Amino acid sequence: MLDNQFPKPNVVVSKCLGFEACNYNGHQFNNKFISMLKQFVNFIPVCPETAIGLPSPRQSLRLIADGDEVRLVQPAEDRDLTGDMLSFSHDFLNSLNDVEGFILKERSPSCGLKDIKIYHKEINNVTGKKTSGLFAGAVLATFPDTAIESEGRLTNLRIREHFLTRLFTLARFRETKKQQTMGGLVNFQTINKFLFMAYNQKEMRILGKIAANNEKLPVSEVFKKYEKHLNKLLSRPPRYNSNINVLMHGLGYFSDELTTEEKAFFLDTLQKFRNKKVPLSVPQNIIRSWAIKYKDDYLLKQTYFAPFPEELIARTDSGTPKNF
């Protein structure tokens, strides 16, 4: 979208990821992706462990199996911090409004989203079971429809593109929802048609019917139904073949204008995308350039070709995905 002004998503982030030296060992992790994001999102930094009164540096915490429960314990101090962490998590998360995403510190017994080791209560070894950190578990339960990732997984290009797409689409919907007009909702559906087609064609059609509101339902009810299916549509990243189908659909808009060589170049690029040699943005930008050249206003308004600020596409994303 050439004239797109991206609304800033509200994103809760672990404070140790570039905001404060509050990790258990007193360190701060300077994450390049999060640094890139700072000018495009409203970050809400939080460290659940210092928020419940722990110092930095501090003795490490563990998740301990206690019967059917998992407790958050500081073994060196013989402290059970489960109640404090659950109370803080409840109060903090319920104080938030209009949050589109979370970026949490991996491998943390409070913020880790998964694969956190659970230890035996009586003996000093692991049970073989893994779970989420206590704060992260509360996040997943309280905000199941937001974009939630650990900083480590965001080094993967496909995961990162999906996270950003979901984040900025939800932020755009938040602004549309504030208007509470059917015209605004219809426009939102229109500009996201290609994007929704790539994600889930079944849900795209359902969203179209909801936005049409042939049943003449109250606007508030329409938005509630729409949001439910929008979250379902965005819950999983699109498949490669779905993106290829949408890109081929875009190619069809210019079938009469393009030379044989131009079509062949695009199809070759599409094959490189299929083989994971180039990111999605490469074939997207080819079609976007044709939309500019041939002044196709409908395509230029499609969020699919610029679902998030292009500055967030790193130089390392020009080919095979690499770590930040």
C-alpha positions as CSV (number, residue, x, y, z in Angstrom):
1,M,0.0,0.0,0.0
2,L,1.8,3.1,-1.2
3,D,-0.2,5.5,0.9
4,N,-0.5,3.2,3.9
5,Q,0.0,4.6,7.4
6,F,0.5,1.7,9.7
7,P,-1.1,2.0,13.1
8,K,1.3,1.1,15.9
9,P,0.6,-2.2,17.5
10,N,0.8,-2.4,21.3
11,V,3.3,-5.1,22.2
12,V,4.3,-6.4,25.6
13,V,8.0,-7.4,25.7
14,S,10.3,-9.0,28.2
15,K,12.2,-6.1,29.7
16,C,15.6,-7.8,29.5
17,L,15.3,-7.9,25.7
18,G,17.0,-4.5,25.2
19,F,15.2,-2.3,27.8
20,E,16.8,-3.1,31.2
21,A,19.6,-5.3,32.6
22,C,17.2,-7.4,34.7
23,N,17.9,-10.9,33.6
24,Y,18.7,-13.3,36.5
25,N,22.4,-12.9,35.8
26,G,22.2,-9.1,35.6
27,H,22.5,-9.0,31.8
28,Q,20.5,-7.3,29.1
29,F,20.0,-8.9,25.7
30,N,20.3,-6.5,22.8
31,N,18.0,-8.0,20.2
32,K,18.3,-6.6,16.7
33,F,14.8,-7.4,15.6
34,I,13.3,-5.8,18.7
35,S,15.5,-2.7,18.1
36,M,14.2,-2.5,14.5
37,L,10.6,-2.7,15.9
38,K,10.9,0.1,18.4
39,Q,9.9,2.9,16.0
40,F,7.0,1.0,14.6
41,V,5.3,-0.4,17.8
42,N,4.4,0.8,21.2
43,F,6.4,-1.5,23.5
44,I,5.2,-2.3,27.0
45,P,8.3,-3.7,28.8
46,V,7.8,-6.0,31.8
47,C,10.0,-8.2,33.9
48,P,7.7,-10.4,36.0
49,E,10.6,-11.5,38.3
50,T,11.7,-8.1,39.3
51,A,8.1,-7.0,39.5
52,I,7.5,-9.4,42.3
53,G,10.5,-8.0,44.2
54,L,13.4,-10.1,43.1
55,P,16.8,-8.3,42.5
56,S,19.0,-8.5,39.5
57,P,21.3,-10.5,39.5
58,R,19.4,-13.1,41.6
59,Q,19.5,-16.8,42.3
60,S,17.9,-18.8,39.5
61,L,14.3,-20.0,39.6
62,R,12.9,-23.4,38.7
63,L,9.6,-25.0,38.0
64,I,9.1,-27.8,40.5
65,A,6.5,-30.6,40.3
66,D,4.4,-30.8,43.4
67,G,1.8,-33.5,42.9
68,D,-0.4,-32.3,40.1
69,E,0.8,-28.7,40.4
70,V,3.8,-26.9,39.0
71,R,5.4,-24.4,41.5
72,L,7.8,-21.6,40.8
73,V,10.6,-22.0,43.3
74,Q,14.0,-20.3,44.1
75,P,15.9,-23.3,45.4
76,A,18.9,-21.5,46.8
77,E,16.7,-19.3,49.0
78,D,14.1,-22.0,49.6
79,R,11.3,-19.7,48.4
80,D,8.1,-20.6,46.7
81,L,7.1,-17.7,44.5
82,T,4.1,-19.3,42.8
83,G,1.5,-17.2,44.5
84,D,3.4,-13.9,43.9
85,M,3.9,-14.7,40.2
86,L,0.3,-15.7,39.6
87,S,-1.0,-12.7,41.4
88,F,1.2,-10.3,39.5
89,S,0.4,-12.0,36.2
90,H,-3.3,-11.7,36.8
91,D,-3.2,-8.0,37.8
92,F,-0.8,-7.0,35.1
93,L,-2.5,-8.8,32.2
94,N,-5.9,-7.6,33.3
95,S,-4.7,-4.0,33.4
96,L,-3.8,-4.1,29.6
97,N,-6.0,-2.6,26.9
98,D,-5.8,-3.1,23.2
99,V,-2.7,-5.4,23.1
100,E,-1.9,-7.0,19.8
101,G,1.2,-9.0,20.7
102,F,3.8,-10.3,23.1
103,I,7.6,-11.0,22.6
104,L,8.8,-13.1,25.6
105,K,12.3,-14.3,26.7
106,E,12.8,-17.9,25.9
107,R,14.0,-20.5,28.4
108,S,12.8,-18.4,31.3
109,P,10.8,-20.1,34.1
110,S,8.5,-17.1,34.1
111,C,8.5,-15.9,30.5
112,G,9.3,-19.0,28.4
113,L,6.5,-20.0,26.1
114,K,7.3,-23.7,26.0
115,D,9.9,-26.3,26.7
116,I,10.6,-25.1,30.2
117,K,12.0,-28.0,32.3
118,I,10.1,-29.2,35.3
119,Y,12.2,-30.6,38.2
120,H,11.3,-33.2,40.8
121,K,10.5,-31.7,44.2
122,E,12.7,-34.0,46.3
123,I,15.6,-34.8,43.9
124,N,17.7,-32.4,41.9
125,N,16.9,-33.6,38.4
126,V,14.3,-33.1,35.7
127,T,11.1,-35.0,35.3
128,G,11.3,-35.2,31.5
129,K,8.2,-33.0,31.3
130,K,8.1,-29.5,30.0
131,T,5.7,-26.6,30.1
132,S,5.3,-22.8,29.8
133,G,6.7,-20.4,32.4
134,L,4.1,-19.1,34.9
135,F,3.8,-15.6,33.4
136,A,3.8,-17.0,29.8
137,G,1.1,-19.5,30.7
138,A,-1.1,-16.7,32.0
139,V,-0.4,-14.7,28.8
140,L,-1.5,-17.7,26.6
141,A,-4.6,-18.1,28.7
142,T,-5.6,-14.5,28.8
143,F,-4.6,-13.4,25.3
144,P,-5.1,-16.5,23.1
145,D,-5.9,-14.4,20.0
146,T,-2.9,-12.1,20.0
147,A,0.5,-12.6,18.3
148,I,2.7,-14.3,20.8
149,E,6.3,-15.4,20.2
150,S,9.6,-15.8,21.9
151,E,12.6,-13.8,20.7
152,G,14.4,-17.0,19.6
153,R,11.7,-18.2,17.2
154,L,11.5,-14.8,15.6
155,T,14.9,-15.5,14.0
156,N,13.0,-17.8,11.6
157,L,11.9,-15.8,8.5
158,R,8.5,-17.5,8.0
159,I,7.6,-17.2,11.7
160,R,8.7,-13.6,11.8
161,E,6.7,-12.6,8.7
162,H,3.6,-14.3,10.1
163,F,4.1,-12.6,13.5
164,L,4.4,-9.1,11.9
165,T,1.5,-9.7,9.5
166,R,-0.7,-10.8,12.4
167,L,0.5,-7.9,14.6
168,F,-0.2,-5.1,12.1
169,T,-3.4,-6.6,10.8
170,L,-4.8,-6.8,14.4
171,A,-3.6,-3.2,15.0
172,R,-5.4,-2.0,11.8
173,F,-8.6,-3.9,12.9
174,R,-8.3,-2.2,16.3
175,E,-8.5,1.2,14.6
176,T,-11.4,0.0,12.3
177,K,-13.3,-1.3,15.4
178,K,-13.0,2.1,17.0
179,Q,-15.1,3.6,14.1
180,Q,-17.9,1.0,14.6
181,T,-19.2,1.6,11.1
182,M,-20.2,-0.9,8.5
183,G,-18.5,1.2,5.9
184,G,-15.2,0.9,7.8
185,L,-15.6,-2.8,8.2
186,V,-16.3,-3.3,4.5
187,N,-13.2,-1.3,3.6
188,F,-11.1,-3.4,6.0
189,Q,-12.4,-6.6,4.3
190,T,-11.8,-5.2,0.9
191,I,-8.2,-4.1,1.4
192,N,-7.3,-7.4,3.1
193,K,-8.9,-9.7,0.5
194,F,-5.7,-11.0,-1.0
195,L,-4.1,-11.4,2.5
196,F,-7.1,-13.3,3.8
197,M,-7.1,-15.4,0.6
198,A,-3.6,-16.4,1.4
199,Y,-4.3,-17.3,5.0
200,N,-7.6,-19.2,4.8
201,Q,-10.1,-19.0,1.9
202,K,-12.9,-20.6,3.9
203,E,-12.6,-18.0,6.7
204,M,-12.1,-15.2,4.1
205,R,-15.5,-16.1,2.6
206,I,-17.1,-16.2,6.1
207,L,-15.6,-12.8,6.9
208,G,-17.0,-11.4,3.6
209,K,-20.5,-12.6,4.5
210,I,-20.3,-11.1,8.0
211,A,-19.1,-7.8,6.5
212,A,-22.0,-7.8,4.0
213,N,-24.4,-8.1,7.0
214,N,-27.3,-9.3,4.9
215,E,-29.1,-10.2,8.2
216,K,-29.0,-6.5,9.2
217,L,-27.5,-7.3,12.6
218,P,-26.5,-4.5,15.0
219,V,-23.1,-3.1,14.2
220,S,-21.6,-4.2,17.6
221,E,-22.7,-7.8,17.0
222,V,-21.3,-7.8,13.5
223,F,-17.9,-6.6,14.7
224,K,-17.9,-9.2,17.5
225,K,-18.6,-12.0,15.0
226,Y,-16.1,-10.6,12.5
227,E,-13.3,-10.4,15.1
228,K,-13.9,-14.0,16.2
229,H,-13.3,-15.3,12.6
230,L,-10.5,-12.8,11.9
231,N,-8.6,-14.3,14.9
232,K,-9.3,-17.8,13.6
233,L,-8.0,-16.9,10.1
234,L,-4.8,-15.4,11.5
235,S,-4.1,-18.2,13.9
236,R,-1.8,-20.1,11.5
237,P,0.7,-18.9,8.9
238,P,-0.4,-19.4,5.2
239,R,0.9,-22.3,3.3
240,Y,3.4,-21.8,0.5
241,N,0.9,-23.1,-2.0
242,S,-1.8,-20.7,-0.8
243,N,0.6,-17.7,-1.3
244,I,1.5,-19.0,-4.7
245,N,-2.2,-19.2,-5.7
246,V,-2.7,-15.6,-4.6
247,L,0.4,-14.5,-6.5
248,M,-0.8,-16.2,-9.6
249,H,-4.2,-14.5,-9.1
250,G,-2.3,-11.2,-9.0
251,L,-0.4,-12.1,-12.2
252,G,-3.8,-12.5,-13.9
253,Y,-4.5,-8.8,-13.5
254,F,-1.7,-8.0,-15.9
255,S,-1.9,-10.9,-18.4
256,D,-2.7,-8.6,-21.3
257,E,0.1,-6.1,-20.5
258,L,3.1,-8.2,-19.8
259,T,5.6,-9.6,-22.2
260,T,6.5,-13.2,-22.4
261,E,9.9,-12.5,-20.8
262,E,8.3,-10.6,-17.9
263,K,5.9,-13.5,-17.2
264,A,8.7,-16.0,-17.4
265,F,10.8,-13.9,-14.9
266,F,7.9,-13.8,-12.5
267,L,7.3,-17.5,-12.7
268,D,11.0,-18.2,-12.2
269,T,10.9,-16.0,-9.1
270,L,7.8,-17.9,-7.9
271,Q,9.6,-21.2,-8.2
272,K,12.5,-19.8,-6.1
273,F,9.9,-18.8,-3.5
274,R,8.5,-22.3,-3.7
275,N,12.0,-23.7,-3.1
276,K,12.5,-21.3,-0.2
277,K,15.4,-19.5,-1.9
278,V,13.7,-16.1,-1.7
279,P,11.2,-14.7,0.8
280,L,7.6,-13.9,0.0
281,S,8.3,-10.2,-0.3
282,V,10.3,-10.7,-3.6
283,P,7.4,-12.0,-5.8
284,Q,5.0,-9.7,-3.9
285,N,7.1,-6.7,-4.9
286,I,7.2,-7.7,-8.5
287,I,3.4,-7.7,-8.7
288,R,3.3,-4.5,-6.7
289,S,5.6,-2.8,-9.2
290,W,3.2,-3.8,-12.0
291,A,0.3,-2.3,-10.0
292,I,2.3,0.9,-9.8
293,K,3.2,0.9,-13.5
294,Y,-0.3,0.2,-14.7
295,K,-2.0,2.2,-12.0
296,D,-4.2,-0.6,-10.5
297,D,-5.6,1.2,-7.5
298,Y,-7.4,-2.0,-6.2
299,L,-4.1,-3.9,-6.0
300,L,-2.2,-0.9,-4.6
301,K,-4.6,-0.9,-1.7
302,Q,-4.2,-4.6,-0.9
303,T,-2.4,-5.1,2.4
304,Y,-1.1,-8.4,1.1
305,F,1.7,-6.6,-0.8
306,A,2.8,-4.6,2.2
307,P,1.3,-6.2,5.4
308,F,3.8,-4.5,7.6
309,P,6.4,-1.7,7.2
310,E,9.0,-2.6,4.6
311,E,11.7,-1.3,6.9
312,L,11.2,-4.5,9.0
313,I,12.4,-6.6,6.1
314,A,16.1,-7.0,7.0
315,R,18.9,-7.2,4.5
316,T,19.5,-10.8,5.6
317,D,15.9,-11.6,4.3
318,S,16.9,-11.1,0.7
319,G,17.7,-14.8,0.3
320,T,17.9,-17.8,2.6
321,P,16.6,-16.9,6.1
322,K,19.4,-16.1,8.5
323,N,19.5,-15.3,12.2
324,F,19.5,-11.7,13.3
